[in-house]
Amino acid sequence: MRINFLACLKTILPFEGLWSDHPRDPGGATMKGIILATFRRFYPNATKADLRAISDADVSRIYRLEFWDKIGGDTLAAGVDLAVFDAAVNSGPGRAKAWLKASIGGTDDKTVKRVCAKRLGFVQSLKIWKTFGRGWGKRIAAIEAKGVAWALAATAPAATVKAQLVDEQTAATKTAKTARTSGGTAGAATAGGGGDVLVNPHHAEQLAGWVIGGLLVAGAIVAIVLISRSVIHRQRAAAYAAEAEAMGVL
């Protein structure tokens, strides 16, 4: 929505932080989420020092022109605008628009969740997920929860919105517990060495070593995926709880 730009920017900036020049960040030097290459499109001869001293006015202008306008933020529904805007900031307007296009259908709160799920799937596929994954997961969860809250608030009373946020928290908590339990079971079976859940030990000698090894590796991968899933949903549960709590007593 046109009137939502500043609210969306205010939500996003704390996640972007201030100055960063992490050696494993492909974006390189960054200030308030703006990388040097982007800053130089506005100020061609800018140095890292110039970027570090960027004004609030330039921050707002660059975010609007480079991300908000490119995703058509003024035309998007409340909540959807936040989800797509934040996705554009992290992964580029092109990907963000593609995720939106693939997510449209049903209520706006469902669109928010689909966009965030597609975005999460993408960042999990990146090699630097191991370095930045926990922070990215927490951020996407927070954006999802707030986006859903904004989308619901556009058509429902506050009490209904809060109840739905609590329901989302409960569902995410349940999914996290189930994934954690399943991941622990798969991990224990693999660590047992025999892979009894996957292979009948009485037949083990009849199987080639590479087959057994492959099954054990598969078991380990399943365990890792399930544990990762548990972490993601715990983050979602915490984010929805925070949004519900922010609404206070209704």
N, C-alpha and C positions, 0 to 999 in steps of 0.2 A: 504494500500500500504506500501511496505517496507520503502520507503523514508518518509512516513507520521508519523511514530511513535513519533518523537520529537514534531512535530507540534500538534499532537493530545494531547500529554501529556501537552504541554504548554497551550492548550485550557482548559483542564480539571482541572489542579491544582488550579487555582484561585477559582473554585467552592468548592474545598475541604478545602480551608482555611489552617490555621496553627494548633495550639494545641486546642483540644477539649476533654472534659471529661463530656459530658452532661448526667445527671442521667437517662434520658428517651431514650437515644440512645443505642440500644441493642448491638452495636459494642464496646461500652465502650471507653476507652482512645484512641484517634486518633491524628495522626500528619500527615498533608498533605494527608489525606485520607487513611493512612495506620494504621490499628488497631494493638493493641499490640499482639493479637494472630497470626496475619500474620507475624509481625516482628520477633516473637519468632520461626517461622519456619526457619528463617535464622540465628537468634541469640537466641538459646534456653533459656539462662539465662537473657535475656534482661529485664530491669525494665522500668517503665514509664519514668523515667529520661533519659534512653538510647534512648527510642523512641522519646522523645521530642528533642533530639540532633541529630537525624538521618541526615546523609550526603545526599547531592544532588545525589551523585553517587548511593547510596543505594536506594534512592527514585526511580530513573530511572530503576535500575536493578529489583526492586521488581514489579514495574508496568509492566515491560515488561514480566517477567516470570510468574507472578500471573494472569495477565489479558490479555495483548496483545497477547502473544503467545498462550494462551488457546482458544482465539476466532479466531485464524488464521489471525490476523491483517495484516500480510504482503501480504495476498492473496485477501484482500477485496478492493473494488473500493474506490476511494477518496470520502469522505463524509459518505459512508456506514461504513467505518472503524471507523470514529469518533463516529457515533451514537451507534454502537455495543460496542465499547471500553468503552464509558462512561456508557452505560447500565450495562456492566460487572462490572465496578468499584462500582456502586451503588447497584446492585442486584445480582451479581454473574455471572461468565462466562456461567454456564449452562443455566440460564434463558435467558441471552443475545443471546446465540446461538439458543435457541428455538424460540425466537422472530424473529430472522433473518430468520430462516428456514420458518417460517409462513408468512414472508413478501416479500420473493423473487418473482419477477414477474414484468415486465415492466421496466421503466427507473430507474436508480440509485436514483434519487431524490425522486421518489415515494417510493422506498424501505426505504429510510431514514425516510420519514414521517410515514410509517407504523410501523417501529420499534419503533419510538418515541411514537406513539399512543398506541401501546401495552404495552410499558413500563409505560406510564402514567396511563393506566387503572389498571395495577398491583399496583402501589404505592398508588393510590386512594383507593384501597381496604384494605390497612393496617390501623391498629388501630392508629398508630402514624401519620397518615396523618394530623390530626388536629394540631399537633405540628409542623411538618416539611413541610406540604403540599405546602404552598405558595412558599417556597424556592425551593422545588423540581420542582414545576410547572414552575417556572421561569427558572430554570436550563435546564429542558428538552426542553422548548421552544427555548432557546438560542442554544442548541446543534442541534436541528432540523434545525433552520434557517442557522446556519453555515454549517451543513452537506449538506443541499440542495444547498447552494452556492458553496461548493466545488464540489459537484457532477455535477452541471450544468457547472461549469467552465472547467471541463475536456473535454467537447465537444462543448461548445458554446462560442462566443465572449463575452467580458465583458459587452457590452451594452445590450445584450440579457439576460445575467444573472441578471443584475440590474433590468431590466424590469420585469422579472419573480418574483424577490424578492418583488418588489412593488406590483405586482398582488397578491401575497400571503398575503402581509400586508393588502391590501384592502379587500380580501375575509375574513380574520380572523376578521377584524374590523366589517364587516357587520354581521358575525355570532355572535360576542360578543354582538352587539346592539340588535339583534333579541332575543337572549337568555335572556338578561337583561330585555327587555320589557315583554317577556312572563313570566319570573320569577316574576316580579313585579305584573303582573295581577293575577297569580296563588296565590301569597302570599296575595294580597288584598282580593281575594275571600275567602280564608281560614280564614283570620283574621276577616272577616265580621261576623263569628259565625254561619251563617245559611247555608253556603256552597251552596248558590243559584246556582252557576255554575254547581255544581255536583248533587244537590238534589232539586226537586221542593218543595218549602216551604209549599205548600198546602197539600203535601203528607207526610210531615216530621213526623207527629204524628203517621202515620201508620207503620213507620219503627222502628225497635228495636234500642235502644240507641247505641249499639255496632256497628251497621251498619253505623249510621251517624258518629260516632267517627272515624270509620275506613276510611270513605271517607274523612273526614277532615284531618286526618293524612296523607292520600295519597296526598291530595292537598298540604300540607305543604312540603312533601318530593319532590314533583314535583318542587315546588318553589325553594327549596334548590339546587336541581340538576341543574336547569336552571341558577341560579345565579352563581353556581360553574363553570358551562360551560362558562358563560360570562367572568369570571375572567381568566380562562385558555386561552380563545381566545384573550383576551386583552393582555395577556403575549406573546402569539404567534405573535400578530400584532406588539408589541413593539420590539420583537426580530428580526423580518424580517425588520422592519424599520431601526434598528441599523446596520444590515448587509448591507442593501442598502446604507445607509449613509456612511459606512466605505469605500465603493468603490469610493466615491468622485464624482466629475463631469466628465462625460465621453464624 
